[in-house]
């Protein structure tokens, strides 16, 4: 991949997106069995062809029209022809788009595997991690780089034989690393199912020429001192952090979730590392219930515009909106699941400020960090009506990716949240309709404002992650 003119900088959640890393669903997802699904962090098994052809490929097309239109405009008929057999979307294909803006993780991996020393070391590391035999290790090293990359990601040999487990969560590239200003914070996943993707990510970021200029800006979170002598993870001593729990809301301010997947130690070590390297001046920790329903902070809120956020009201607001379900304040556990929000500043010791609820924090970010002159507004999952609020949050109504300020991508199945967008003046449009209009020239990406782009989601949503999860932004314009 050409490394010229590559820049790394993300200092907001909503600046115009210019480049990102994604990973298209690989054949490993099609091998997840019911008995292993939850062990591999999936709630269900997915139909691979539907996920690819009817859902994720549309995501790639939308990204292309906004970030790299020259790579798709006028080529749509060829891309969609039966003869192409999806070659535009397959990383190992010679007809792959190979965009410099929508960067495929598997292609980055292929690039570094062309270096013999890296190839041998990485294969040995993966084989050690997966408990493979020495003979198999030798066979893997002999594979062409593109084939080897596919094997390391999917767990299957070119002939189809499975040699180790798939890593289906690699489609959620947000969790392998986060760009904060011009630094990369590498993550430490909580679950063993993500160990191999973490290993692959470290090799890519430290060895790919694309990141050579920024190598000294790659930050690895250390384990708690003498962690191996301390009590196990049930006591919170394990140092873990995942990208869904890290949000860059302004150049100097990062939000970090303390959640099911990010431990107190992980959040603390990340803050210390970011302060020490003077990457940010302020960090806010948001402690949310350690429940599968929530998982990361980006499952309960994401940003739409500098003064607009989409939020799960049932664990954010101090006061329920009229029309919500009756509350028993003393006995209902769901009404005790309120976040604890603590803010720290680099030049001050200890907690500098606390917030009573998520809306109070997000309003402060909009008005003080982002200097918004407009009133801060909230779009609530399911319009804050039980049970639609929690139903639609479960299918990622709050997990939206901003392509630019006010233009976000989400699933088409969250009907009541969609109506809440419309009630606030947003346009909603199906991805297929938008692609048709962008291709014909009826509209252009620059003119689109205040829009929720709706992606088909019957299968993809079963993986329990939205488009915020399925993106690792590398560069956003300042806002």
C-alpha positions, 0 to 999 in steps of 0.5 A: 500500500502506498504510504505517501500522503497518509496522516493519522489524526482523530480529535472528535467523534463527528469531524468529516471522516477521511480514512478508517480501518474495517474488516469485511466478514470472512469465512470464519464467521460462517463457521461459528457453531451454536455451541461456541457462539457465546464463547466467541462473543456472538449471540447467534450464528449468522448466515454469511452470504446474507451478511456479506451481499445484502448488508456489509457490502452496502456499508462498504459502498456507502463509505466509498461514496463519501470517502473515496468516490473515484473508486466506485462512481461509474463502476457500480454495474461492474461491481454488482454483476454476477460475473464479478462474484463480489471480487471488489469486496474480497481482500485476497482478490486481484479486483479488490478495491484496495482503497487508501481511505477505506483500509481493509485490515486483512490487506494490511496483514498481507503486506507485513507477511511479505517480510520473511522475518515478520512472517516467521515470527508472527506465524510462530506466535499464532501457533504458540497461542493456538497450540499448533504443531511444529509441522503445521507451523512450517506449512503455514510459513510456505503459504503465499502472503494473501493466503496466509493472511486469510488463514490467520484471520479465518482459521481455515486453510485455503482448501477449507480445513479448519486448523484453529478457531475463527476470530469473528469479532475482528469485524469490530475493528474499533476494539483493536485500537483507537486513534487519539489525536496522532497517537494509537492506543492499543487495546487489551481485550477482556476475553480470550476469544479476542487474543489472536486478533489483538496479536495480529493488530500489534504486528500490523501497527508496529510493522506496517510502513503505513504507520512507520512515521507514528511508531513512537506514538503507539501506546501499549497499556501495561498490566497492573504491577505484579498482576500475576501475583494478585487476585483474579479478574473477579476482583477487578485486578485484570487490566483490560480495555476495549475500543468501544469504551474509548471516545475522543470527544475533543482534542483534549478530552477522552471518555473511557468506559468502566464496563463489562469489558474494560476494568478499573485497572484498564481505565486507570492505566490508559489515563496514566499513559495518555496523561504521561505522553501529553496526548490529552488534558482531560479524561472522564470515566463512565462506570456502567453496569457490567452487563452483556446488555451494555458491554461498552459505553458506545452501546448506550450513547454516541454523538450525532452533531456537536449538540446532538447525541443518541442515548439510552435513557433508561440508565442515563437520565435522572428523571424518566420522561413521561410515558415511561414504565412505572418505577419502583424506586426501592426494588427495581434493579434496572432503576439502580443501574445509573452510571458513575461519572468521574472526571480527571485533569492532567494537571490536577490530582484526583477527581476534579469533577463528577456528573449526575447523569450522562446527559449532564456530561454530554451537555458539558462536552457540547457547550464547553469542549465543542463551543456549541451555541445551540441547546444540547439535544438528545435522541433517545433509544426507542424514544425512551419508551419501555420496552422499545428503549431496551429492545432497540438498544440491544440492536444497536440504536445507540451505536452509530458511526458519524461520517461527518457532523450530522450524517450517521449510519445505523441499522434499519430495524430500530423503527421507533428510534428512527422516528425520534430522529425524524421528530428532531428534523433529521432525514432518514434514507435506506442505504440502497436508495442513497447509493442509487441517488449518489451513483446517478448524481441526483445528490452528492455526498457534500450536500447531505446534511442531518441524515440517518442512513439506514443499513439492512440488519437482519443478520449483521445485528445478531453479532451485537455491534453497530457501525461505530463498533465496525470502524477504526477511524484513522483521520477526521477533519477538525471540527 
